[in-house]
Amino acid sequence: MIEGLKPYAAMKNSGVPWLGRVPEHWGVLPNRALFSEIKDSGFPDEQMLSVTIKQGVIRQASLLSNTSKKDSSNEDKSKYKRVLSGDVTYNKMRAWQGAIGASSLRGIVSPAYIVVRLRDRKNASGYFHYLLRTPNFATEAERWSYGISSDQWSLRPEQFRQIYCCVPTPDEQSTIVRFLDHADRLVGRYIGSKRKLIKLLEEQKQAIIYRAVTRGLDPNVRLVPSGVDWLGNVPAHWDVRRAKQVSRILRGKFSHRPRNDPALYDGPHPFIQTGDVARARKNITSFSQTLNERGFAVSKKFPAGTLVMTIAANIGDVAVLDFDACFPDSVVGFVPKRGVSRDFLYFVFYTMKSEFLREAPVNTQGNLNVDRIGSQRVPVPPEAEQAMIVSSIECDTATVSVAVEAQSREIDQMQEYCTRLIADVVTGKLDVRAAAAALPEATDEPDTAEAVEQDIADLEDAEAETEEAA
């Protein structure tokens, strides 16, 4: 598909640093000449939309009814802004992170969002969707945003209007969209197949761990009912105890509000949050956020080796700290009591994620609490047998873990490649006109289960980040 792509024959200096050199026949115009702001309101019955970093504008109402803990059905939507197909919409507090895009849907968005419409309807909104979602535009949007801290920067309409964009002819815009849509479909299928494989590998890993922590290693051992649904039968010589009986459960702490106050950060103390736990394979080996002495005073440090679990956002994810670190009250730490292996407890909790999700009450936005965790019953083999089980699990899942990491790397590499390709095409570094002309006709394809799941994940990320910013 990309073989033979070459630069345009004649280029010129755009005079705009984030665009660089562009094809000689392309225009370069400020957004005030390209877009007009739209503030239509009074359409409360339209479907609700949201703007995500990963996908741009997506449906919100249908997803909220099935997945979100936040019920927006009774909100006053009379002041929500109407969005028509082709309108560009962005979250002014997250545009510099990529929360911007042209909508293919009709609906309404929060009054906090900005809606703009192309003045010349001959221009292709799909082209500007790709252009405004490039990393270079995100950097430019960040440059024009302002606020008291980076967590509160906003791209106001008056600043958006000052940003310059490159403008191919309308026909060439459509050609670029055709090429990039085709590339996006191919990449989506590739990544979808990789995610399916990862899911199968994770299920295999889950099965290995579940059998080991609920049945042990002896296939001939006598089993008895545990009295716990998720456990089923367990070896007769094992105990079944509540989590609070086998470990001390210590909740994280971060009492200052607002949490994103920059005066608390950039010091010597590592600060772990729910995303760090979710991303860890088992051990948390790195950190991206730190607290200074003021932030440390409102938090609490936990030692290296602490078993941690998320009880908000990514509920039930577990990992082990490789270094001393602080974490907020959305994370809890476990200190196993005598006779209980930390790594065995890690694998038990790893298999219990679905149980913890079921325990999260929907009327409190899905957050767990220490009492609910402590009341959960877990298997407790003799200490020597715990060590043997841990060793067996690590041996039996090593190949699976390596395969998962390899597939994840391939997904990351493909996403990086696609991002570079889009940026080069929409800013005129590569000429795709001949390649687009040779493409087969596009067909309408229904959303896959993976795409729907990604929509849901993006929406929940958007809600969580917006609430945190607020």
ZIBEL-V245280 format. One record per residue. N is the residue number from 1. RES is the residue in three letters. D_CENTER is the distance of its C-alpha to the mean C-alpha in whole Angstrom. Layout:
n=(N,N)
res=(RES,RES)
d_center=(D_CENTER,D_CENTER)
This chain:
n=(1,2,3,4,5,6,7,8,9,10,11,12,13,14,15,16,17,18,19,20,21,22,23,24,25,26,27,28,29,30,31,32,33,34,35,36,37,38,39,40,41,42,43,44,45,46,47,48,49,50,51,52,53,54,55,56,57,58,59,60,61,62,63,64,65,66,67,68,69,70,71,72,73,74,75,76,77,78,79,80,81,82,83,84,85,86,87,88,89,90,91,92,93,94,95,96,97,98,99,100,101,102,103,104,105,106,107,108,109,110,111,112,113,114,115,116,117,118,119,120,121,122,123,124,125,126,127,128,129,130,131,132,133,134,135,136,137,138,139,140,141,142,143,144,145,146,147,148,149,150,151,152,153,154,155,156,157,158,159,160,161,162,163,164,165,166,167,168,169,170,171,172,173,174,175,176,177,178,179,180,181,182,183,184,185,186,187,188,189,190,191,192,193,194,195,196,197,198,199,200,201,202,203,204,205,206,207,208,209,210,211,212,213,214,215,216,217,218,219,220,221,222,223,224,225,226,227,228,229,230,231,232,233,234,235,236,237,238,239,240,241,242,243,244,245,246,247,248,249,250,251,252,253,254,255,256,257,258,259,260,261,262,263,264,265,266,267,268,269,270,271,272,273,274,275,276,277,278,279,280,281,282,283,284,285,286,287,288,289,290,291,292,293,294,295,296,297,298,299,300,301,302,303,304,305,306,307,308,309,310,311,312,313,314,315,316,317,318,319,320,321,322,323,324,325,326,327,328,329,330,331,332,333,334,335,336,337,338,339,340,341,342,343,344,345,346,347,348,349,350,351,352,353,354,355,356,357,358,359,360,361,362,363,364,365,366,367,368,369,370,371,372,373,374,375,376,377,378,379,380,381,382,383,384,385,386,387,388,389,390,391,392,393,394,395,396,397,398,399,400,401,402,403,404,405,406,407,408,409,410,411,412,413,414,415,416,417,418,419,420,421,422,423,424,425,426,427,428,429,430,431,432,433,434,435,436,437,438,439,440,441,442,443,444,445,446,447,448,449,450,451,452,453,454,455,456,457,458,459,460,461,462,463,464,465,466,467,468,469,470)
res=(MET,ILE,GLU,GLY,LEU,LYS,PRO,TYR,ALA,ALA,MET,LYS,ASN,SER,GLY,VAL,PRO,TRP,LEU,GLY,ARG,VAL,PRO,GLU,HIS,TRP,GLY,VAL,LEU,PRO,ASN,ARG,ALA,LEU,PHE,SER,GLU,ILE,LYS,ASP,SER,GLY,PHE,PRO,ASP,GLU,GLN,MET,LEU,SER,VAL,THR,ILE,LYS,GLN,GLY,VAL,ILE,ARG,GLN,ALA,SER,LEU,LEU,SER,ASN,THR,SER,LYS,LYS,ASP,SER,SER,ASN,GLU,ASP,LYS,SER,LYS,TYR,LYS,ARG,VAL,LEU,SER,GLY,ASP,VAL,THR,TYR,ASN,LYS,MET,ARG,ALA,TRP,GLN,GLY,ALA,ILE,GLY,ALA,SER,SER,LEU,ARG,GLY,ILE,VAL,SER,PRO,ALA,TYR,ILE,VAL,VAL,ARG,LEU,ARG,ASP,ARG,LYS,ASN,ALA,SER,GLY,TYR,PHE,HIS,TYR,LEU,LEU,ARG,THR,PRO,ASN,PHE,ALA,THR,GLU,ALA,GLU,ARG,TRP,SER,TYR,GLY,ILE,SER,SER,ASP,GLN,TRP,SER,LEU,ARG,PRO,GLU,GLN,PHE,ARG,GLN,ILE,TYR,CYS,CYS,VAL,PRO,THR,PRO,ASP,GLU,GLN,SER,THR,ILE,VAL,ARG,PHE,LEU,ASP,HIS,ALA,ASP,ARG,LEU,VAL,GLY,ARG,TYR,ILE,GLY,SER,LYS,ARG,LYS,LEU,ILE,LYS,LEU,LEU,GLU,GLU,GLN,LYS,GLN,ALA,ILE,ILE,TYR,ARG,ALA,VAL,THR,ARG,GLY,LEU,ASP,PRO,ASN,VAL,ARG,LEU,VAL,PRO,SER,GLY,VAL,ASP,TRP,LEU,GLY,ASN,VAL,PRO,ALA,HIS,TRP,ASP,VAL,ARG,ARG,ALA,LYS,GLN,VAL,SER,ARG,ILE,LEU,ARG,GLY,LYS,PHE,SER,HIS,ARG,PRO,ARG,ASN,ASP,PRO,ALA,LEU,TYR,ASP,GLY,PRO,HIS,PRO,PHE,ILE,GLN,THR,GLY,ASP,VAL,ALA,ARG,ALA,ARG,LYS,ASN,ILE,THR,SER,PHE,SER,GLN,THR,LEU,ASN,GLU,ARG,GLY,PHE,ALA,VAL,SER,LYS,LYS,PHE,PRO,ALA,GLY,THR,LEU,VAL,MET,THR,ILE,ALA,ALA,ASN,ILE,GLY,ASP,VAL,ALA,VAL,LEU,ASP,PHE,ASP,ALA,CYS,PHE,PRO,ASP,SER,VAL,VAL,GLY,PHE,VAL,PRO,LYS,ARG,GLY,VAL,SER,ARG,ASP,PHE,LEU,TYR,PHE,VAL,PHE,TYR,THR,MET,LYS,SER,GLU,PHE,LEU,ARG,GLU,ALA,PRO,VAL,ASN,THR,GLN,GLY,ASN,LEU,ASN,VAL,ASP,ARG,ILE,GLY,SER,GLN,ARG,VAL,PRO,VAL,PRO,PRO,GLU,ALA,GLU,GLN,ALA,MET,ILE,VAL,SER,SER,ILE,GLU,CYS,ASP,THR,ALA,THR,VAL,SER,VAL,ALA,VAL,GLU,ALA,GLN,SER,ARG,GLU,ILE,ASP,GLN,MET,GLN,GLU,TYR,CYS,THR,ARG,LEU,ILE,ALA,ASP,VAL,VAL,THR,GLY,LYS,LEU,ASP,VAL,ARG,ALA,ALA,ALA,ALA,ALA,LEU,PRO,GLU,ALA,THR,ASP,GLU,PRO,ASP,THR,ALA,GLU,ALA,VAL,GLU,GLN,ASP,ILE,ALA,ASP,LEU,GLU,ASP,ALA,GLU,ALA,GLU,THR,GLU,GLU,ALA,ALA)
d_center=(29,29,32,35,32,34,34,36,40,40,38,38,37,34,35,31,30,26,28,31,33,33,35,39,39,35,35,34,33,32,29,32,34,31,30,31,29,29,29,31,30,32,30,29,29,27,23,21,18,15,13,10,9,8,11,13,15,15,17,16,19,19,16,17,20,18,15,15,17,18,21,22,25,27,26,28,27,30,29,26,26,26,25,26,25,25,24,22,20,18,16,19,17,14,16,16,12,12,12,16,17,20,20,22,22,25,24,23,21,21,24,21,20,22,24,26,28,30,33,35,33,35,31,29,25,24,25,23,20,20,21,20,16,18,17,20,20,17,20,22,21,20,24,25,23,24,24,25,22,19,17,19,20,21,22,25,27,29,27,26,29,30,28,29,28,30,31,33,35,34,35,33,30,30,31,28,26,27,27,23,22,24,22,19,20,22,18,17,19,19,16,16,19,17,15,18,19,17,17,21,21,19,21,24,23,22,26,27,26,27,30,31,30,32,35,36,37,40,40,44,43,44,42,42,40,37,37,33,32,29,31,34,37,37,40,43,43,39,39,36,35,33,30,32,35,33,31,31,28,27,24,23,24,23,25,25,24,22,20,19,22,23,26,25,23,24,26,27,25,22,19,17,14,12,9,12,13,10,10,14,16,19,20,18,20,18,17,16,17,21,23,27,30,29,26,27,30,27,25,27,27,26,28,27,27,25,23,20,18,15,17,15,11,10,14,16,15,17,18,21,22,24,25,26,23,22,20,19,20,17,18,21,24,26,30,31,35,38,38,34,32,29,27,29,27,24,24,26,23,20,22,22,18,20,22,20,18,22,23,20,22,21,23,22,18,18,18,20,23,26,28,27,25,29,30,29,31,31,33,35,37,40,38,40,38,35,35,36,33,31,32,32,29,28,30,29,26,26,26,23,21,22,22,18,18,20,18,14,16,18,14,13,17,17,14,16,19,18,17,20,22,21,22,25,26,25,27,30,30,30,32,31,34,36,33,32,35,35,32,33,32,29,29,27,24,23,19,18,17,14,14,14,12,9,10,10,6,6,9,8,6,8,11,10,10,13,15,14,16,19)
